[in-house]
């Protein structure tokens, strides 16, 4: 209605706009004022809804992870050998390339978590925990089917995710000599050497 109060966009629209800005312009361009301009809100309104930029970033990460979690569930529950699904898990985990928006956001949230409160740290741990639980379940299934060696699924998942995190950071920051294709080759060689059952 003309002259009426403009309604704020749904929170999901704000989070999607934040992620799009990170993808298109980089994290350094994501300010409350710039995001407000994108979604038709003042920076004051955004601060009212989110409280701080740290909270906005964490909520955006949770939103993005929710979408990735749905994609991960589809990949891991399809009818395929466990090794195939493990490759799909790794493909989803590793960044697409330098400045991958999801990983750029993760790195910033990790950096800011040094001063985060317990609740924010718990929320980050919940995101990490979902990736870990899915990987443990997949490893246990592959072991029970004889596709994987009889490793401890929880311990192996912890080590594999540490390897993936380290390599993924190299890809996301654009470290020379560590592009996505090279990283995927390294990970697949590691899995073949340490996990695949002997034929």
Phi and psi in degrees as a GROMACS rama.xvg file:
@    title "Ramachandran Plot"
@    xaxis  label "Phi"
@    yaxis  label "Psi"
@TYPE xy
-59.9228  134.407  UNK-2
80.2371  -8.56573  UNK-3
-77.7942  166.465  UNK-4
-71.1639  132.845  UNK-5
-75.4386  132.031  UNK-6
-82.4563  139.825  UNK-7
-68.3206  145.045  UNK-8
-68.121  155.787  UNK-9
-56.2101  147.818  UNK-10
-56.195  -37.0263  UNK-11
-62.4469  -34.971  UNK-12
-64.9038  -37.7909  UNK-13
-65.7642  -43.8009  UNK-14
-66.6262  -39.6416  UNK-15
-64.006  -39.8364  UNK-16
-65.8645  -39.1417  UNK-17
-61.6696  -44.8279  UNK-18
-64.6754  -40.039  UNK-19
-64.2773  -39.1974  UNK-20
-64.5894  -40.4299  UNK-21
-62.2569  -42.3348  UNK-22
-65.1334  -42.2546  UNK-23
-86.4242  -35.2583  UNK-24
-121.696  -10.912  UNK-25
92.7191  157.272  UNK-26
-64.3894  -32.8562  UNK-27
-63.836  -22.8893  UNK-28
-87.9441  -7.21313  UNK-29
-84.2595  92.1247  UNK-30
-110.417  162.641  UNK-31
-61.0481  -38.5977  UNK-32
-66.228  -45.2188  UNK-33
-65.4264  -43.0148  UNK-34
-64.7586  -41.2223  UNK-35
-57.8557  -40.8295  UNK-36
-62.5384  -35.8348  UNK-37
-68.253  -36.2661  UNK-38
-107.909  4.49539  UNK-39
73.674  35.0197  UNK-40
-129.639  155.631  UNK-41
-80.4392  158.385  UNK-42
-62.8578  -29.8206  UNK-43
-63.6711  -41.2123  UNK-44
-64.8796  -41.1199  UNK-45
-62.3513  -41.3851  UNK-46
-65.2968  -33.4027  UNK-47
-63.8149  -43.2134  UNK-48
-73.5335  -38.0469  UNK-49
-109.152  -21.1575  UNK-50
86.3663  -38.2507  UNK-51
-163.767  164.862  UNK-52
-67.1536  -35.0904  UNK-53
-56.8289  -44.1245  UNK-54
-68.325  -38.9196  UNK-55
-59.044  -45.1966  UNK-56
-65.0155  -42.5964  UNK-57
-66.174  -40.7377  UNK-58
-64.3473  -39.2217  UNK-59
-63.8442  -41.2909  UNK-60
-63.4072  -44.1848  UNK-61
-60.7181  -40.7361  UNK-62
-63.8505  -47.4888  UNK-63
-63.3215  -41.2266  UNK-64
-65.9122  -33.5983  UNK-65
-60.5517  -41.969  UNK-66
-67.2918  -43.2803  UNK-67
-64.8357  -36.199  UNK-68
-61.4484  -39.4387  UNK-69
-64.1829  -41.9507  UNK-70
-66.8333  -40.6941  UNK-71
-62.2076  -42.8368  UNK-72
-61.1169  -41.5054  UNK-73
-63.1993  -42.296  UNK-74
-66.8633  -39.6109  UNK-75
-83.3113  -18.0907  UNK-76
-100.276  0.0920876  UNK-77
-73.9972  160.928  UNK-78
-80.3128  96.1646  UNK-79
-158.301  158.255  UNK-80
-56.7771  151.816  UNK-81
-59.8363  -36.743  UNK-82
-62.9018  -41.5686  UNK-83
-61.4512  -42.9816  UNK-84
-70.6983  -31.2698  UNK-85
-66.4609  -40.836  UNK-86
-60.0875  -39.7125  UNK-87
-65.7996  -39.4393  UNK-88
-59.2002  -48.3184  UNK-89
-62.3217  -44.6668  UNK-90
-57.6199  -40.1184  UNK-91
-71.8056  -33.311  UNK-92
-71.5026  -47.1107  UNK-93
-73.5196  136.165  UNK-94
-58.2831  154.275  UNK-95
-68.6951  -26.442  UNK-96
168.13  -169.26  UNK-97
-57.4615  131.724  UNK-98
67.4312  25.3199  UNK-99
-50.035  125.149  UNK-100
-62.5374  -37.2812  UNK-101
-65.9584  -44.0368  UNK-102
-72.4971  -33.5648  UNK-103
-59.095  -43.2627  UNK-104
-66.1002  -43.9848  UNK-105
-57.802  -47.3379  UNK-106
-60.63  -38.6099  UNK-107
-68.9889  -42.286  UNK-108
-64.4542  -42.7237  UNK-109
-58.1806  -45.5196  UNK-110
-60.6681  -44.7067  UNK-111
-73.2283  -17.5263  UNK-112
-69.933  -12.2205  UNK-113
-57.4042  -32.1213  UNK-114
-111.972  13.2104  UNK-115
-77.0501  155.573  UNK-116
-80.7287  173.929  UNK-117
-61.0391  -39.1018  UNK-118
-64.1261  -43.3534  UNK-119
-64.6161  -40.3343  UNK-120
-64.8308  -38.6287  UNK-121
-63.1056  -38.3858  UNK-122
-67.3469  -39.1371  UNK-123
-63.8853  -41.9981  UNK-124
-62.9866  -34.3082  UNK-125
-64.5759  -38.8632  UNK-126
-64.5918  -49.2359  UNK-127
-59.6956  -40.6245  UNK-128
-61.7801  -36.0658  UNK-129
-64.2513  -44.1228  UNK-130
-61.5106  -42.5516  UNK-131
-65.7697  -48.6362  UNK-132
-59.2604  -42.1031  UNK-133
-63.1093  -40.1643  UNK-134
-68.5166  -43.1383  UNK-135
-58.9267  -45.4976  UNK-136
-62.6068  -41.2827  UNK-137
-66.1509  -42.4969  UNK-138
-63.0183  -44.0812  UNK-139
-61.4249  -39.6948  UNK-140
-64.4722  -45.7174  UNK-141
-62.8009  -36.0751  UNK-142
-66.7419  -45.7284  UNK-143
-64.1954  -26.3078  UNK-144
-91.048  -2.4977  UNK-145
81.3078  8.88531  UNK-146
-79.2005  -32.3149  UNK-147
-115.034  156.361  UNK-148
-65.9151  164.402  UNK-149
-80.7517  59.7931  UNK-150
-80.3535  165.431  UNK-151
-77.3045  114.182  UNK-152
-59.761  -39.3451  UNK-153
-68.2347  -46.4241  UNK-154
-65.2304  -42.5722  UNK-155
-64.456  -41.8499  UNK-156
-61.4632  -41.2423  UNK-157
-60.3722  -45.1042  UNK-158
-70.6429  -40.6954  UNK-159
-64.1629  -42.3088  UNK-160
-66.6211  -34.2176  UNK-161
-64.0853  -40.9641  UNK-162
-62.3197  -46.6491  UNK-163
-62.9716  -41.1909  UNK-164
-61.5805  -47.0439  UNK-165
-61.0486  -49.2406  UNK-166
-62.8602  -40.2668  UNK-167
-64.8987  -37.138  UNK-168
-62.1673  -42.5903  UNK-169
-58.9616  -43.8235  UNK-170
-66.1941  -46.5971  UNK-171
-63.6481  -36.098  UNK-172
-88.4272  -5.12376  UNK-173
77.525  32.8968  UNK-174
-61.4493  129.107  UNK-175
-60.091  138.604  UNK-176
82.8893  8.19403  UNK-177
-133.027  66.0331  UNK-178
-84.4036  170.392  UNK-179
-56.894  -44.7016  UNK-180
-61.5054  -41.5106  UNK-181
-64.6358  -42.4222  UNK-182
-62.905  -45.4324  UNK-183
-61.3749  -36.7656  UNK-184
-64.1091  -44.7092  UNK-185
-59.0734  -45.6554  UNK-186
-66.0515  -42.3537  UNK-187
-65.6399  -37.0345  UNK-188
-64.4691  -42.2584  UNK-189
-60.7465  -44.1095  UNK-190
-65.9068  -39.8919  UNK-191
-63.776  -39.1425  UNK-192
-74.8779  -35.4773  UNK-193
-108.605  -16.7611  UNK-194
-124.428  -38.4509  UNK-195
-66.7047  135.578  UNK-196
-66.4588  144.952  UNK-197
-66.036  136.686  UNK-198
